Amino acid sequence: MMLALYRGLTTLGGPLVNCYLNRRMARGKEDRLRFGERRGFAGHPRPAGRVVWLHAASVGESVSMLPVVERLLGRPDTTVLVTTGTVTSAEVMAARLPDGAIHQYVPVDRLPWVRRFLDHWRPDLALWAESEFWPNLLIEAADRGVPLILLNGRVSDRSFARWRRHPGFIRRLLAGFVLCLAQTPTDAQRLQSLGAGKVACRGNLKFAAPPLPVDQAALNELSARLDDRPRWLAASTHAGEEEAVARVHQELARRHPGLLTVIVPRHANRGQAIAAELASLGLAVARRSAGQSVGPETDLLLADTMGELGLFYRLAPIVFMGKSLVGQGGQNPLEPARLGGAVLFGRHMENFADIAARMVRDGAAEWIDNEAGLAVAVSRLLGEPALAMRRGSRARAFASAEDGVLDGVFAELSPWLSGGLPHGGEIAHAGT
């Protein structure tokens, strides 16, 4: 019943969907040049041979799938199609996808657009990352006989409670997966209880991600400019956190002369508004996207650019992970840990609950409760460099502790990668 209602609304509600998408495009949340892809029009021809389609919702999920993409491309006669839904993720994939992979925007979940997408790409295998379930896309692919595999499956407390209120709907969606690989044993249990068939847990693929890349020339230039100034980083911040970080800076600057605070907002397009907000507090702000350089007088470096987080993780020995004070689920703490950062995060790490709890237990990170707690923790680490170094070493060891997860995942994928399945190119060829 619920599925029929959903399909009816998404089919008949075409004008409303178009209006919504146009509003998103006006706000810069849709790619004007590639807007057709959101309606299922392909931006590339389908290559000959096998196409493995990997869908990841946005930046975090798509970056965690890069090792999977690279290994798949090592297989003969195989092209990897990666779909994501956000402009930011498309920019990241343009910079980081290896040669041989194709990026497309995922079609909006209307049947005509979904069918147009599937008619063109004819994927031989679909790998679905984490937890973004689009009903029409999943069911249409499964009904066409495309094997669907869930990678790094995650079911948060909130999602679990929501799906339990609609058991028939989620059971229908999960029935299309021939295999669900969960991040944790808890996720595996939840997937099974919601109706998934074959479920396994081989670890979290976020542990397989390589360190974020860096422009070495930019790193050398900034390192020389900053010299031995004490500094810390607030990474992937969200609205409300930048002002809190600025107030922490004001408090700490009296105790740590020369302190530089680096802020990397999660959404770079907020840079102008953030800069104005911080300047209103009487702080000297250098905005990186505007080419403003850091001088001795600079209090805050606002790094409102794309693709430079790896640079700032390497520059700052102390890292606070954003989206964790504002109650929105946190950001990936493995990224700074992999580079030896002393990691701090707020209590709202729901999207990385297992990883965050384990990091704290292993002495690789520290919880902070609020703005005052952040000031105390950062001040202690600034004042005790040996402590920050020990914390960073433990973080690096933690992040590398599950390097074998990719091998385990591919062992589970092996039956569907063995070459016994006909591929879309052959099927289409046979029908002509």
Secondary structure, DSSP 8 states (H G I E B T S, - for coil): -HHHHHHHHHHHTHHHHHHHHHHHHHTT-S-GGGGGGGGT--SS---SSEEEEEE--SHHHHHHTHHHHHHHHTSTTEEEEEEESSHHHHHHHHHH--TTEEEEE---S-HHHHHHHHHHH--SEEEEETT---HHHHHHHHHTT--EEEEEE---HHHHHHHHTSHHHHHHHHTTEEEEEESSHHHHHHHHHHT-SSEEE---GGGG-------HHHHHHHHHHHTT--EEEEEEE-TTHHHHHHHHHHHHHTTSTT-EEEEEESSGGGHHHHHHHHHTTT--EEEGGGT----TT--EEE---SS-HHHHHHH-SEEEESSTTTTS----THHHHHTT-EEEE-S--GGGHHHHHHHHHTTSEEE--SHHHHHHHHHHHHH-HHHHHHHHHHHHHHHTTTTTHHHHHHHHHHHHHSS-S--HHHHHHHT-
